[in-house]
Amino acid sequence: MFILGFICHYSGESDMNLLQENKHLKAILHSKRANMYYLEHCRVLVHGGRVEYLTQDQDRQAYWNIPIANTTVILLGTGTSITQAAVRMLSAAGVMIGFCGGGGTPLFAAAEIEWLSPQSEYRPTEYIQKWFSFWFQPEKRLEAAKLMQKHRLNNIKSIWQKELLYQEYGLYIDDPAMETTLHRLQKALDTAESAQHLFETEARATKAIYAYVAETTRYGKFTRDHSGGDKANIFLNHGNYLLYGQAAAALWVLGIPYGFAVMHGKTRRGALVFDIADLVKDAIVLPTAFICAIRGDREQGFRDTVIDLLTKQKTIDLMIDSLKTICRDFAQPEPL
């Protein structure tokens, strides 16, 4: 009992010191950070007071710096390891850590849910309290899910309208096929009577967008297969996991637990991550996956392209703003 008490006291004091010493690591807001990393065949460690990854090329070793204060997500792929000291510094900087297979997929569980999140209690309580105030009411949850899908629809329209890369490959938001799909989605959102109905509506719309993009880019016959070996499916999986990292970071910043989803929650404890990632999946990852597949890009090329687009379109900002809007619109007033 004495030992346990001592350990708890020491851990708290150490955490406070770490918080004071590393305030600069959180100087850049998560929504403004530029970097996401996928690493393989390397060791992540602290070297010279910085988080770096060590690579081995025949008889030569090389250290590469990771600017953790400007990083949101690190995916650790095949042949990687990470030291306790590196995890400690990454956590101090608020970086999400995920373990995955080769090429960024599949994502392996790192705890009860998919991401190792920094364990800081110095996050806002405002948003979790507002989220909880409406979450236990099914009708409010449904309305929040509808609003989230409307944000998703608006993101598709606004991003597709101004993204020149998509237009270069003939993808236009005002094409008759896309206009019909989005009009049907909008109409279904207004009349959905349950989360299951909403989920089915969203799935049909996404399937129609797959068909439109595959046909327009002349990709050929396409079927969404999460274990599929064709390039479009591989890139879709890869890009989605990058979005899951951003969504997890957005939720962590606001202090909202991953398990309190409005759509996916019946099957996955970390489902709110998937709800939030859906806000920009069809807007960015879906068309980019097909375009990069048509261009013959390797995974590194796809990753660079999609990360550039996520940064350019400020997707973490979009996620955080959507969460804040839901909290504002659906939070129950405090009792007098």
Residue frames as qw, qx, qy, qz and C-alpha x, y, z in Angstrom:
[[0.000, 0.887, 0.462, 0.000, 0.00, 0.00, 0.00],
 [0.320, -0.775, 0.118, 0.533, 2.88, 2.34, 0.84],
 [0.406, -0.123, 0.604, 0.675, 4.49, 1.61, -2.53],
 [0.217, 0.620, 0.667, 0.351, 1.28, 2.30, -4.44],
 [0.132, -0.931, -0.266, 0.213, 0.79, 5.60, -2.63],
 [0.387, -0.598, 0.318, 0.625, 4.34, 6.64, -3.39],
 [0.377, 0.150, 0.683, 0.608, 4.02, 5.76, -7.07],
 [0.117, 0.793, 0.569, 0.180, 0.79, 7.72, -7.44],
 [0.227, -0.900, -0.059, 0.367, 2.28, 10.78, -5.74],
 [0.419, -0.414, 0.479, 0.651, 5.43, 10.65, -7.83],
 [0.357, 0.386, 0.699, 0.484, 3.55, 10.18, -11.09],
 [0.044, 0.907, 0.420, 0.009, 1.39, 13.24, -10.44],
 [0.299, -0.819, 0.155, 0.464, 4.37, 15.41, -9.57],
 [0.459, -0.155, 0.626, 0.611, 6.25, 14.16, -12.62],
 [0.299, 0.611, 0.652, 0.335, 3.29, 14.89, -14.90],
 [0.061, -0.958, -0.209, 0.186, 3.01, 18.43, -13.58],
 [0.375, -0.624, 0.391, 0.563, 6.71, 19.01, -14.20],
 [0.433, 0.155, 0.714, 0.527, 6.38, 17.56, -17.69],
 [0.190, 0.822, 0.528, 0.100, 3.42, 19.83, -18.38],
 [0.164, -0.927, 0.025, 0.337, 5.37, 22.91, -17.29],
 [0.436, -0.456, 0.547, 0.550, 8.54, 21.94, -19.16],
 [0.300, 0.122, 0.778, 0.539, 6.80, 21.15, -22.45],
 [0.284, 0.692, 0.412, -0.520, 4.20, 23.89, -22.79],
 [0.136, 0.591, -0.420, -0.675, 5.91, 24.97, -26.00],
 [0.164, -0.017, 0.936, 0.312, 5.07, 21.60, -27.58],
 [0.174, 0.612, 0.772, -0.026, 1.39, 22.58, -27.71],
 [0.035, -0.497, 0.003, 0.867, 1.97, 26.13, -28.94],
 [0.242, 0.111, -0.605, -0.750, 0.65, 25.19, -32.41],
 [0.687, 0.092, 0.349, -0.631, -3.07, 24.41, -32.37],
 [0.550, 0.035, 0.826, 0.119, -3.95, 20.93, -33.64],
 [0.555, 0.706, 0.422, -0.122, -6.12, 22.45, -36.35],
 [0.265, 0.917, -0.245, -0.168, -3.10, 24.34, -37.71],
 [0.529, -0.481, 0.663, 0.223, -0.55, 21.51, -37.62],
 [0.503, 0.599, -0.406, -0.473, 0.84, 20.44, -40.98],
 [0.228, 0.426, -0.872, -0.084, 2.32, 16.97, -40.47],
 [0.909, -0.128, 0.240, -0.317, 1.05, 13.40, -40.42],
 [0.058, 0.578, -0.805, -0.122, 3.51, 10.50, -40.56],
 [0.986, 0.005, 0.019, -0.166, 3.40, 6.90, -41.68],
 [0.047, -0.712, 0.701, -0.012, 6.62, 5.09, -40.69],
 [0.995, 0.004, 0.001, -0.103, 7.86, 1.58, -41.41],
 [0.885, 0.148, -0.167, 0.408, 11.08, -0.41, -40.85],
 [0.220, 0.592, -0.307, 0.711, 12.47, 2.04, -38.31],
 [0.505, -0.425, -0.619, 0.426, 12.76, 2.74, -34.59],
 [0.104, -0.815, -0.129, -0.556, 11.18, 5.83, -33.02],
 [0.685, -0.365, -0.384, 0.500, 13.19, 7.15, -30.09],
 [0.143, -0.988, -0.004, 0.061, 14.45, 10.24, -28.31],
 [0.784, 0.096, 0.064, 0.610, 17.84, 11.33, -29.60],
 [0.327, 0.155, -0.029, 0.932, 19.54, 14.54, -28.58],
 [0.111, 0.328, 0.465, -0.815, 16.41, 15.71, -26.77],
 [0.494, 0.287, -0.226, -0.789, 14.23, 15.32, -29.88],
 [0.790, 0.167, 0.557, -0.194, 11.90, 12.61, -31.17],
 [0.269, 0.576, -0.605, -0.479, 13.53, 11.02, -34.19],
 [0.959, 0.096, 0.207, -0.167, 13.25, 7.83, -36.18],
 [0.287, -0.590, 0.704, 0.272, 16.26, 5.67, -36.88],
 [0.871, 0.427, -0.044, -0.240, 16.64, 3.90, -40.22],
 [0.592, -0.417, 0.633, 0.275, 19.15, 1.22, -41.21],
 [0.704, 0.665, -0.125, -0.216, 20.46, 1.16, -44.78],
 [0.820, 0.319, -0.401, 0.256, 22.91, -1.72, -45.14],
 [0.662, -0.164, -0.416, 0.601, 25.78, -0.67, -42.86],
 [0.119, 0.239, -0.087, 0.960, 24.67, 2.94, -42.44],
 [0.158, -0.633, -0.704, 0.282, 22.30, 4.34, -39.83],
 [0.076, 0.347, 0.149, 0.923, 20.49, 7.65, -40.13],
 [0.058, -0.500, -0.653, 0.566, 18.42, 9.71, -37.68],
 [0.003, 0.442, 0.461, 0.769, 15.48, 11.75, -39.01],
 [0.054, 0.089, 0.478, -0.872, 13.79, 14.41, -36.94],
 [0.122, -0.599, -0.750, -0.253, 10.01, 14.44, -36.32],
 [0.019, -0.254, 0.159, -0.954, 8.78, 17.99, -35.59],
 [0.190, -0.383, -0.891, 0.152, 6.31, 16.82, -32.97],
 [0.054, 0.457, 0.376, -0.804, 4.94, 20.27, -32.10],
 [0.395, 0.390, -0.263, -0.789, 3.67, 20.54, -35.70],
 [0.273, 0.059, -0.924, -0.262, 2.38, 16.94, -35.96],
 [0.673, -0.184, 0.111, -0.708, -1.11, 15.53, -35.36],
 [0.959, -0.006, 0.148, -0.240, -0.85, 11.81, -36.21],
 [0.054, 0.560, -0.815, -0.139, 1.84, 9.12, -36.40],
 [0.957, 0.073, -0.006, -0.281, 1.03, 5.71, -37.89],
 [0.260, -0.574, 0.774, 0.063, 3.57, 2.99, -37.06],
 [0.843, 0.313, -0.231, -0.373, 3.64, 0.33, -39.76],
 [0.984, 0.040, -0.142, 0.102, 5.55, -2.87, -40.47],
 [0.775, 0.148, -0.244, 0.564, 8.89, -3.32, -38.72],
 [0.003, -0.703, 0.159, -0.693, 8.59, -0.38, -36.34],
 [0.587, -0.442, -0.571, 0.368, 9.20, 0.02, -32.63],
 [0.057, -0.787, 0.000, -0.614, 8.90, 2.98, -30.29],
 [0.418, 0.037, -0.658, 0.625, 10.52, 3.76, -26.95],
 [0.303, -0.702, -0.597, 0.244, 8.77, 4.81, -23.77],
 [0.266, -0.475, -0.040, 0.838, 10.63, 8.14, -23.84],
 [0.013, 0.082, 0.540, 0.837, 9.36, 8.84, -27.37],
 [0.254, -0.588, -0.731, -0.238, 5.76, 8.07, -26.38],
 [0.345, -0.630, -0.413, 0.560, 6.18, 10.38, -23.39],
 [0.147, -0.331, 0.172, 0.916, 7.32, 13.30, -25.56],
 [0.103, -0.254, -0.693, -0.667, 4.69, 12.64, -28.24],
 [0.294, -0.647, -0.701, 0.053, 2.00, 12.62, -25.56],
 [0.276, -0.553, -0.216, 0.756, 3.32, 15.89, -24.15],
 [0.003, -0.190, 0.383, 0.904, 2.88, 17.39, -27.63],
 [0.589, 0.350, 0.383, -0.619, -0.64, 15.94, -28.03],
 [0.347, 0.383, -0.692, -0.504, 0.25, 13.64, -30.94],
 [0.896, 0.020, 0.203, -0.394, -2.04, 10.69, -31.75],
 [0.042, -0.455, 0.874, 0.164, -0.21, 7.35, -32.13],
 [0.886, 0.156, 0.131, -0.417, -1.66, 4.43, -34.08],
 [0.350, -0.342, 0.841, 0.229, -0.23, 0.99, -34.92],
 [0.749, 0.472, 0.040, -0.463, -1.08, -0.38, -38.35],
 [0.865, 0.080, 0.433, 0.241, -0.07, -2.93, -40.95],
 [0.453, -0.123, 0.439, 0.766, 2.06, -2.34, -44.02],
 [0.097, 0.353, 0.512, 0.777, 1.06, 0.58, -46.20],
 [0.222, -0.173, 0.186, -0.941, -1.07, 2.15, -43.47],
 [0.776, -0.128, -0.004, -0.617, -3.71, -0.58, -43.16],
 [0.405, -0.711, -0.490, -0.301, -5.22, -2.31, -41.32],
 [0.124, -0.642, 0.371, -0.660, -5.24, -0.27, -38.13],
 [0.577, -0.159, -0.769, 0.224, -4.52, -2.44, -35.12],
 [0.488, -0.812, -0.230, -0.224, -6.17, -1.68, -31.79],
 [0.379, 0.453, -0.489, 0.642, -3.76, 0.12, -29.50],
 [0.199, -0.088, 0.655, -0.723, -6.08, 0.08, -26.48],
 [0.415, 0.395, 0.761, -0.304, -9.82, -0.56, -26.24],
 [0.520, 0.806, 0.211, -0.187, -10.17, 1.67, -29.27],
 [0.824, 0.464, 0.083, 0.315, -7.90, 2.40, -32.18],
 [0.340, 0.751, -0.197, 0.531, -5.72, 5.27, -30.97],
 [0.611, -0.328, -0.399, 0.600, -3.21, 5.86, -28.19],
 [0.015, 0.867, 0.180, 0.465, -4.27, 9.31, -27.01],
 [0.264, 0.359, -0.480, 0.756, -2.25, 11.60, -24.73],
 [0.483, -0.567, -0.660, 0.099, -3.52, 11.24, -21.17],
 [0.155, 0.137, -0.225, 0.952, -3.86, 14.88, -20.20],
 [0.124, -0.652, -0.726, 0.182, -6.63, 16.05, -17.90],
 [0.105, -0.528, -0.074, 0.840, -5.99, 19.67, -18.80],
 [0.048, 0.243, 0.676, 0.694, -8.51, 19.69, -21.62],
 [0.354, -0.162, 0.035, -0.920, -11.81, 21.61, -21.75],
 [0.160, 0.222, 0.916, -0.294, -14.84, 20.17, -19.97],
 [0.381, 0.361, 0.077, -0.847, -17.30, 22.44, -21.77],
 [0.512, 0.268, -0.560, -0.594, -17.80, 20.23, -24.83],
 [0.273, -0.039, -0.960, 0.056, -18.09, 16.85, -23.13],
 [0.145, 0.304, 0.662, -0.669, -20.70, 18.30, -20.79],
 [0.473, 0.384, -0.081, -0.789, -22.71, 19.71, -23.68],
 [0.433, 0.200, -0.796, -0.373, -22.37, 16.47, -25.67],
 [0.134, -0.132, -0.942, 0.279, -23.57, 14.38, -22.72],
 [0.282, 0.253, 0.410, -0.830, -26.49, 16.71, -22.08],
 [0.660, 0.338, -0.115, -0.661, -28.21, 15.64, -25.32],
 [0.263, 0.350, -0.868, -0.235, -26.59, 12.30, -26.17],
 [0.134, 0.081, 0.947, -0.281, -28.87, 10.16, -23.99],
 [0.523, 0.492, 0.358, -0.597, -31.97, 11.41, -25.84],
 [0.584, 0.171, 0.707, 0.359, -32.47, 9.35, -29.04],
 [0.374, 0.838, 0.387, 0.086, -34.35, 12.11, -30.88],
 [0.095, -0.942, 0.229, 0.226, -31.57, 14.61, -30.17],
 [0.544, -0.352, 0.662, 0.377, -28.95, 12.10, -31.25],
 [0.566, 0.480, 0.616, 0.265, -30.78, 11.62, -34.53],
 [0.203, 0.969, 0.137, -0.021, -30.96, 15.38, -35.13],
 [0.320, -0.777, 0.447, 0.307, -27.23, 15.67, -34.40],
 [0.608, -0.021, 0.707, 0.361, -26.54, 12.86, -36.88],
 [0.458, 0.754, 0.447, 0.148, -28.62, 14.66, -39.53],
 [0.007, -0.981, 0.122, 0.153, -26.70, 17.88, -38.96],
 [0.496, -0.510, 0.605, 0.358, -23.42, 16.00, -39.26],
 [0.592, 0.297, 0.673, 0.331, -24.53, 14.53, -42.59],
 [0.282, 0.928, 0.242, 0.026, -25.55, 17.99, -43.81],
 [0.235, -0.848, 0.383, 0.282, -22.07, 19.23, -42.95],
 [0.601, -0.132, 0.704, 0.355, -20.68, 16.29, -44.89],
 [0.504, 0.658, 0.526, 0.190, -22.83, 17.23, -47.88],
 [0.076, 0.992, -0.009, -0.095, -21.72, 20.86, -47.72],
 [0.435, -0.633, 0.536, 0.351, -18.06, 19.80, -47.52],
 [0.625, 0.216, 0.661, 0.355, -18.43, 17.72, -50.69],
 [0.354, 0.858, 0.350, 0.126, -19.99, 20.66, -52.52],
 [0.092, -0.974, 0.157, 0.134, -17.52, 23.31, -51.39],
 [0.507, -0.519, 0.595, 0.345, -14.32, 21.25, -51.77],
 [0.619, 0.294, 0.648, 0.332, -15.22, 19.69, -55.14],
 [0.305, 0.912, 0.274, 0.002, -16.25, 23.09, -56.48],
 [0.004, 0.960, -0.272, -0.069, -12.84, 24.68, -55.88],
 [0.650, -0.435, 0.575, 0.240, -10.39, 21.76, -56.15],
 [0.433, 0.677, -0.400, -0.440, -8.61, 21.99, -59.51],
 [0.126, -0.315, 0.936, 0.099, -7.14, 18.48, -59.24],
 [0.482, 0.321, 0.778, -0.244, -10.63, 16.97, -59.41],
 [0.503, 0.737, 0.101, -0.440, -11.63, 19.14, -62.33],
 [0.086, 0.610, -0.699, -0.363, -8.49, 18.08, -64.18],
 [0.082, -0.044, 0.990, 0.103, -9.90, 14.54, -64.16],
 [0.304, -0.262, -0.622, -0.672, -13.44, 15.57, -65.10],
 [0.319, -0.463, -0.778, 0.281, -14.99, 15.49, -61.63],
 [0.087, -0.296, -0.033, -0.951, -17.48, 18.33, -61.23],
 [0.137, 0.211, 0.747, -0.615, -20.03, 18.89, -58.51],
 [0.491, 0.414, 0.140, -0.754, -22.59, 20.11, -61.05],
 [0.196, 0.124, -0.881, -0.413, -22.44, 17.02, -63.26],
 [0.672, -0.218, -0.262, -0.658, -26.00, 15.59, -63.57],
 [0.756, -0.124, -0.639, 0.070, -25.02, 12.30, -61.86],
 [0.352, -0.019, -0.561, 0.749, -23.51, 14.08, -58.85],
 [0.289, -0.177, 0.070, -0.938, -26.32, 16.62, -58.64],
 [0.737, -0.229, -0.445, -0.455, -28.90, 13.80, -58.61],
 [0.672, -0.110, -0.652, 0.335, -27.00, 11.87, -55.92],
 [0.199, 0.015, -0.437, 0.877, -26.58, 14.89, -53.66],
 [0.445, -0.221, -0.124, -0.859, -30.19, 16.00, -54.16],
 [0.768, -0.245, -0.548, -0.221, -31.45, 12.56, -53.14],
 [0.539, -0.079, -0.604, 0.582, -29.16, 12.60, -50.10],
 [0.064, -0.137, 0.225, -0.963, -30.41, 16.02, -49.04],
 [0.622, -0.242, -0.287, -0.687, -34.04, 14.93, -49.40],
 [0.766, -0.187, -0.613, 0.046, -33.43, 11.71, -47.46],
 [0.333, 0.064, -0.537, 0.773, -31.71, 13.62, -44.64],
 [0.311, -0.209, 0.087, -0.923, -34.82, 15.72, -44.13],
 [0.779, -0.170, -0.220, -0.562, -37.11, 12.69, -43.86],
 [0.513, 0.167, -0.812, 0.223, -34.94, 10.12, -42.04],
 [0.668, -0.566, -0.111, -0.470, -36.77, 8.68, -39.02],
 [0.872, -0.466, 0.121, 0.092, -33.94, 6.69, -37.43],
 [0.225, -0.741, 0.564, 0.287, -30.16, 6.45, -37.30],
 [0.606, 0.013, 0.764, 0.223, -30.38, 3.16, -39.21],
 [0.510, 0.761, 0.399, 0.031, -32.35, 4.84, -41.98],
 [0.043, 0.955, -0.233, -0.176, -29.77, 7.63, -42.04],
 [0.473, -0.476, 0.693, 0.264, -26.94, 5.10, -42.17],
 [0.629, 0.321, 0.680, 0.197, -28.53, 3.29, -45.13],
 [0.353, 0.916, 0.180, -0.054, -29.11, 6.58, -46.95],
 [0.156, -0.853, 0.441, 0.231, -25.49, 7.59, -46.47],
 [0.581, -0.200, 0.746, 0.258, -24.28, 4.21, -47.73],
 [0.595, 0.594, 0.528, 0.123, -26.37, 4.47, -50.91],
 [0.190, 0.975, -0.053, -0.106, -25.07, 7.98, -51.58],
 [0.335, -0.680, 0.599, 0.257, -21.46, 6.92, -51.10],
 [0.651, 0.112, 0.718, 0.219, -21.97, 3.94, -53.42],
 [0.488, 0.806, 0.330, 0.053, -23.35, 6.29, -56.08],
 [0.011, -0.939, 0.303, 0.164, -20.35, 8.62, -55.70],
 [0.560, -0.340, 0.704, 0.274, -18.00, 5.63, -56.08],
 [0.636, 0.439, 0.607, 0.185, -19.77, 4.72, -59.32],
 [0.297, 0.949, 0.097, -0.039, -19.62, 8.29, -60.65],
 [0.194, -0.834, 0.474, 0.206, -15.91, 8.77, -59.87],
 [0.620, -0.156, 0.728, 0.248, -14.91, 5.33, -61.19],
 [0.592, 0.605, 0.509, 0.156, -16.78, 5.92, -64.45],
 [0.180, 0.981, -0.010, -0.067, -15.62, 9.52, -64.92],
 [0.237, -0.764, 0.569, 0.192, -11.94, 8.74, -64.28],
 [0.796, 0.387, -0.410, -0.222, -12.24, 5.60, -66.44],
 [0.328, -0.517, 0.755, -0.235, -10.97, 3.45, -63.63],
 [0.419, 0.056, -0.869, -0.256, -13.07, 0.53, -64.76],
 [0.692, -0.458, -0.484, -0.277, -15.33, -1.76, -62.77],
 [0.102, 0.383, -0.606, 0.690, -15.11, -1.03, -59.07],
 [0.690, -0.529, -0.452, -0.199, -16.49, -2.67, -55.94],
 [0.205, -0.735, 0.436, -0.477, -15.66, -1.35, -52.50],
 [0.922, -0.144, -0.349, 0.089, -13.73, -4.08, -50.72],
 [0.366, -0.880, 0.275, -0.130, -11.91, -3.24, -47.48],
 [0.712, -0.391, 0.540, 0.220, -9.60, -6.20, -48.02],
 [0.757, 0.631, 0.165, 0.029, -9.34, -5.69, -51.78],
 [0.696, -0.287, 0.282, 0.595, -6.00, -5.64, -53.56],
 [0.442, 0.656, 0.317, 0.523, -6.71, -3.12, -56.33],
 [0.381, 0.150, -0.187, 0.893, -5.12, 0.29, -55.99],
 [0.282, -0.531, -0.164, -0.782, -8.27, 2.32, -55.44],
 [0.768, -0.530, -0.325, -0.152, -9.34, 0.14, -52.49],
 [0.726, -0.131, -0.295, 0.608, -5.83, 0.20, -51.02],
 [0.194, 0.288, -0.054, 0.936, -5.68, 4.00, -51.29],
 [0.482, -0.585, -0.272, -0.593, -9.18, 4.38, -49.86],
 [0.802, -0.448, -0.356, 0.168, -8.20, 2.33, -46.80],
 [0.593, 0.008, -0.189, 0.783, -4.98, 4.26, -46.39],
 [0.001, -0.413, -0.071, -0.908, -6.59, 7.69, -46.71],
 [0.604, -0.600, -0.352, -0.389, -9.44, 6.78, -44.37],
 [0.765, -0.381, -0.350, 0.384, -7.00, 5.82, -41.62],
 [0.340, 0.158, -0.103, 0.921, -5.29, 9.20, -41.95],
 [0.328, -0.509, -0.217, -0.765, -8.70, 10.79, -41.47],
 [0.745, -0.508, -0.432, -0.021, -9.39, 8.60, -38.44],
 [0.602, -0.137, -0.296, 0.729, -6.22, 10.02, -36.91],
 [0.023, 0.293, 0.042, 0.955, -7.37, 13.57, -37.57],
 [0.559, -0.526, -0.379, -0.517, -10.83, 12.81, -36.18],
 [0.751, -0.394, -0.440, 0.295, -9.32, 11.27, -33.05],
 [0.408, 0.019, -0.189, 0.893, -7.14, 14.36, -32.61],
 [0.212, -0.431, -0.206, -0.852, -10.14, 16.71, -33.04],
 [0.696, -0.535, -0.410, -0.249, -12.14, 14.80, -30.41],
 [0.705, -0.247, -0.382, 0.545, -9.19, 14.66, -28.03],
 [0.211, 0.242, -0.070, 0.944, -8.65, 18.42, -28.31],
 [0.422, -0.437, -0.157, -0.779, -12.29, 19.06, -27.33],
 [0.190, -0.230, 0.792, -0.533, -12.28, 16.37, -24.64],
 [0.795, 0.074, 0.025, -0.602, -15.15, 14.30, -26.14],
 [0.547, -0.241, 0.802, 0.006, -14.86, 10.48, -25.68],
 [0.170, 0.249, -0.749, -0.589, -14.77, 8.37, -28.84],
 [0.046, 0.198, 0.979, -0.032, -17.56, 6.03, -27.78],
 [0.245, 0.560, 0.532, -0.586, -20.44, 8.53, -27.84],
 [0.116, 0.013, 0.649, 0.752, -21.26, 8.30, -31.53],
 [0.483, 0.330, 0.239, -0.775, -24.46, 9.41, -33.23],
 [0.744, 0.378, -0.299, -0.463, -24.40, 6.91, -36.13],
 [0.618, 0.338, -0.709, 0.022, -21.83, 4.12, -35.81],
 [0.253, -0.524, 0.597, -0.553, -22.17, 3.64, -32.06],
 [0.896, -0.149, 0.132, -0.397, -24.10, 0.36, -31.96],
 [0.968, 0.192, -0.124, 0.107, -21.17, -1.68, -33.24],
 [0.674, 0.293, -0.275, 0.620, -17.92, 0.07, -32.30],
 [0.479, -0.705, -0.332, 0.403, -16.82, 1.71, -29.08],
 [0.337, -0.389, 0.166, 0.841, -14.62, 4.19, -30.93],
 [0.391, 0.560, 0.668, 0.295, -17.37, 4.97, -33.38],
 [0.052, 0.936, 0.170, -0.303, -17.47, 8.76, -32.97],
 [0.322, -0.497, 0.526, 0.610, -14.07, 8.77, -34.70],
 [0.316, 0.234, 0.796, 0.460, -15.76, 7.22, -37.75],
 [0.132, 0.839, 0.517, -0.103, -18.67, 9.66, -37.58],
 [0.106, -0.871, 0.103, 0.469, -16.30, 12.64, -37.63],
 [0.357, -0.280, 0.671, 0.586, -14.03, 11.20, -40.34],
 [0.372, 0.519, 0.740, 0.210, -17.10, 10.83, -42.57],
 [0.081, 0.864, 0.187, -0.461, -17.36, 14.62, -42.68],
 [0.173, 0.791, -0.396, -0.434, -14.59, 14.76, -45.30],
 [0.617, -0.094, 0.756, 0.197, -14.17, 11.19, -46.60],
 [0.574, 0.579, 0.556, 0.164, -16.20, 11.67, -49.75],
 [0.149, 0.976, 0.004, -0.158, -14.96, 15.21, -50.21],
 [0.008, 0.826, -0.551, -0.122, -11.24, 14.36, -50.31],
 [0.445, -0.348, 0.823, 0.070, -10.15, 10.74, -49.83],
 [0.724, 0.371, 0.571, -0.111, -12.63, 9.16, -52.25],
 [0.599, 0.798, 0.003, -0.060, -11.82, 11.16, -55.42],
 [0.030, -0.817, 0.573, 0.053, -8.10, 11.37, -54.59],
 [0.651, -0.217, 0.727, 0.009, -7.82, 7.58, -54.27],
 [0.751, 0.503, 0.426, 0.041, -9.16, 7.05, -57.79],
 [0.340, 0.923, -0.178, -0.026, -7.10, 9.87, -59.30],
 [0.244, -0.699, 0.671, 0.038, -3.87, 8.55, -57.77],
 [0.738, 0.026, 0.674, 0.022, -4.74, 5.01, -58.89],
 [0.665, 0.715, 0.216, 0.015, -5.28, 6.23, -62.46],
 [0.157, 0.916, -0.368, 0.003, -1.98, 8.13, -62.37],
 [0.875, 0.174, -0.401, 0.208, -0.18, 5.01, -61.25],
 [0.140, -0.754, 0.431, -0.476, 1.02, 6.57, -58.00],
 [0.538, -0.011, -0.780, 0.319, 2.67, 4.49, -55.34],
 [0.465, -0.688, -0.545, 0.109, 1.42, 4.68, -51.77],
 [0.419, -0.377, -0.132, 0.815, 3.92, 7.39, -50.90],
 [0.050, 0.164, 0.379, 0.909, 2.63, 9.50, -53.81],
 [0.367, -0.601, -0.606, -0.370, -0.97, 9.00, -52.75],
 [0.527, -0.587, -0.442, 0.427, -0.13, 9.79, -49.13],
 [0.305, -0.185, 0.034, 0.934, 1.66, 13.02, -50.10],
 [0.110, -0.331, -0.491, -0.798, -1.25, 14.09, -52.31],
 [0.458, -0.631, -0.591, -0.209, -3.98, 13.39, -49.79],
 [0.507, -0.510, -0.346, 0.603, -2.07, 14.97, -46.87],
 [0.186, 0.004, 0.174, 0.967, -1.50, 18.10, -48.97],
 [0.279, -0.458, -0.530, -0.657, -5.25, 18.27, -49.65],
 [0.541, -0.605, -0.566, 0.146, -6.17, 17.67, -46.01],
 [0.419, -0.365, -0.171, 0.814, -3.84, 20.49, -45.00],
 [0.054, 0.144, 0.353, 0.923, -5.01, 22.81, -47.79],
 [0.399, -0.493, -0.542, -0.551, -8.69, 22.26, -46.98],
 [0.145, -0.366, 0.530, -0.751, -8.07, 22.59, -43.21],
 [0.622, -0.233, -0.675, -0.322, -9.96, 19.41, -42.46],
 [0.399, -0.251, -0.709, 0.524, -9.26, 19.37, -38.72],
 [0.125, 0.075, 0.155, -0.977, -10.77, 22.86, -38.57],
 [0.539, -0.126, -0.475, -0.684, -13.86, 21.51, -40.35],
 [0.586, -0.235, -0.772, 0.078, -14.13, 18.63, -37.87],
 [0.256, -0.208, -0.550, 0.767, -13.68, 20.81, -34.80],
 [0.249, 0.013, -0.046, -0.967, -16.13, 23.44, -36.08],
 [0.583, -0.203, -0.619, -0.485, -18.77, 20.76, -36.76],
 [0.515, -0.274, -0.739, 0.337, -18.39, 19.34, -33.25],
 [0.093, -0.157, -0.348, 0.920, -18.66, 22.80, -31.72],
 [0.388, -0.089, -0.304, -0.865, -21.78, 23.55, -33.77],
 [0.605, -0.280, -0.720, -0.194, -23.47, 20.34, -32.61],
 [0.396, -0.265, -0.628, 0.615, -22.59, 21.12, -29.00],
 [0.066, 0.082, 0.111, -0.988, -23.98, 24.64, -29.38],
 [0.464, -0.093, -0.413, -0.778, -27.20, 23.65, -31.15],
 [0.714, -0.231, -0.610, -0.256, -28.18, 20.57, -29.13],
 [0.292, 0.062, -0.705, 0.643, -26.85, 21.12, -25.61],
 [0.387, -0.690, -0.597, -0.132, -29.57, 21.14, -23.00],
 [0.073, -0.739, 0.195, -0.641, -29.76, 24.25, -20.82],
 [0.314, 0.067, -0.781, 0.536, -28.49, 23.78, -17.31],
 [0.384, -0.667, -0.632, -0.091, -31.22, 23.51, -14.66],
 [0.082, -0.738, 0.123, -0.659, -31.81, 26.63, -12.59]]
